[in-house]
Amino acid sequence: PGATGRIDTDIEAKAKAARQALEEFDFVFVHVKGADNASHDGNLEGKLLMIEKIDRLVQILCQEAIYLIVTADHSTPLSLKRHSSDPVPVLFYGKGARRDKVKFFDEISTACGCLGHLTGVELNRAIMDLMGCGHMVGS
């Protein structure tokens, strides 16, 4: 069905589009909406399917010589079926990205990682710094 924004989205098509965009642009944003939709519906099987698709997308894109940042814009717990203010995990991948001892990509495990708790502004600064485009503030 192509890239639909739902749980039936073609993750391979998203990966292909991202790779093509990287030939022209330094920064590509890939949005995967299906996990959020499944959570709003209370659809555990759909959310698990989307997490597996996201895992596949990460696996495909990690084969490229790129920086990869994996995160979410908000939490949508299945138990609530709505957005919450719960923290979201963040993963930085690529040459020069900080490494820590976190072994699992989930809210509890990543809270113990070297990135700590980042605001949106701090996340953007960290991404720009990783890409070599950051501007140091202060002295």
C-alpha positions as CSV (number, residue, x, y, z in Angstrom):
1,P,0.0,0.0,0.0
2,G,3.0,2.4,0.2
3,A,3.8,4.8,3.0
4,T,0.3,5.2,4.5
5,G,0.9,6.5,8.0
6,R,-1.0,3.6,9.4
7,I,0.0,0.1,10.6
8,D,-0.3,-1.1,7.0
9,T,2.5,1.2,6.0
10,D,5.3,-0.2,3.7
11,I,8.4,0.3,5.8
12,E,10.7,-0.8,2.9
13,A,9.2,2.1,0.9
14,K,10.0,4.5,3.7
15,A,13.6,3.2,3.9
16,K,14.0,3.6,0.1
17,A,12.6,7.1,0.1
18,A,15.0,8.0,3.0
19,R,18.0,6.6,1.2
20,Q,17.1,8.5,-2.0
21,A,16.6,11.8,0.0
22,L,20.0,11.3,1.6
23,E,21.6,11.5,-1.8
24,E,20.5,15.1,-2.0
25,F,20.0,16.3,1.6
26,D,22.1,16.3,4.7
27,F,19.2,15.7,7.0
28,V,16.2,13.4,6.5
29,F,13.3,13.0,8.9
30,V,11.3,9.8,8.7
31,H,8.0,9.8,10.5
32,V,6.3,6.5,11.4
33,K,2.8,7.1,12.7
34,G,1.3,3.6,13.0
35,A,2.5,2.8,16.6
36,D,0.7,6.0,17.8
37,N,-2.5,5.1,15.9
38,A,-2.5,1.5,17.3
39,S,-2.0,2.9,20.9
40,H,-5.0,5.3,20.5
41,D,-7.0,2.2,19.4
42,G,-5.8,0.1,22.3
43,N,-4.5,-2.3,19.6
44,L,-1.6,-4.3,21.2
45,E,-1.0,-6.5,18.2
46,G,-0.9,-3.5,15.9
47,K,1.6,-1.6,18.1
48,L,3.8,-4.7,18.3
49,L,3.7,-5.0,14.5
50,M,4.7,-1.4,14.2
51,I,7.6,-1.7,16.6
52,E,8.8,-4.7,14.6
53,K,8.5,-2.6,11.4
54,I,10.4,0.3,13.1
55,D,13.1,-2.2,14.1
56,R,13.4,-3.3,10.4
57,L,13.6,0.4,9.3
58,V,16.4,1.0,11.8
59,Q,18.2,-2.2,10.6
60,I,18.0,-1.1,7.0
61,L,19.1,2.5,7.6
62,C,22.0,1.4,9.9
63,Q,23.6,-0.1,6.9
64,E,24.2,3.4,5.6
65,A,27.1,5.6,6.6
66,I,24.8,8.0,8.4
67,Y,23.8,9.3,11.8
68,L,20.5,7.8,13.0
69,I,18.4,9.3,15.8
70,V,15.4,7.2,16.9
71,T,12.8,8.8,19.2
72,A,9.2,9.7,19.5
73,D,7.4,13.1,19.7
74,H,5.3,11.8,22.7
75,S,4.2,8.8,24.5
76,T,0.8,7.1,23.9
77,P,0.4,4.3,26.4
78,L,-2.0,1.5,25.4
79,S,-3.6,1.7,28.9
80,L,-4.6,5.4,28.3
81,K,-5.3,5.4,24.6
82,R,-4.1,9.0,24.5
83,H,-0.9,11.0,24.6
84,S,0.8,11.4,27.9
85,S,3.7,13.4,29.3
86,D,5.8,10.3,29.9
87,P,9.4,10.6,28.7
88,V,10.3,9.0,25.4
89,P,13.5,7.0,24.7
90,V,16.2,8.4,22.4
91,L,18.9,6.5,20.5
92,F,21.8,8.1,18.7
93,Y,23.7,5.9,16.2
94,G,26.7,6.7,14.1
95,K,30.4,7.4,14.1
96,G,31.3,9.5,17.1
97,A,27.9,9.0,18.8
98,R,28.3,8.5,22.6
99,R,28.0,4.9,23.8
100,D,26.7,3.7,27.1
101,K,25.7,0.4,28.7
102,V,22.0,0.6,27.8
103,K,21.0,-2.7,26.2
104,F,17.3,-2.2,25.6
105,F,15.4,0.6,23.8
106,D,12.6,1.3,26.2
107,E,11.5,4.2,28.5
108,I,13.0,2.7,31.6
109,S,16.3,1.4,30.2
110,T,17.2,4.5,28.2
111,A,16.5,6.8,31.2
112,C,19.7,5.4,32.7
113,G,21.7,6.2,29.6
114,C,24.3,8.9,29.0
115,L,21.9,11.3,27.3
116,G,19.8,11.6,30.4
117,H,16.6,13.6,30.0
118,L,16.7,16.0,27.0
119,T,14.2,18.7,26.2
120,G,13.3,19.2,22.5
121,V,15.8,22.1,22.2
122,E,18.5,20.1,23.8
123,L,17.8,17.2,21.5
124,N,18.0,19.4,18.4
125,R,21.3,20.9,19.7
126,A,22.7,17.4,20.2
127,I,21.7,16.3,16.7
128,M,23.3,19.4,15.2
129,D,26.5,18.8,17.2
130,L,26.6,15.2,16.1
131,M,26.3,16.3,12.5
132,G,29.1,18.9,13.0
133,C,26.7,21.8,12.5
134,G,26.3,22.8,16.2
135,H,27.1,26.3,17.5
136,M,28.6,26.4,21.0
137,V,26.8,28.8,23.3
138,G,28.5,30.5,26.2
139,S,32.1,30.1,27.3
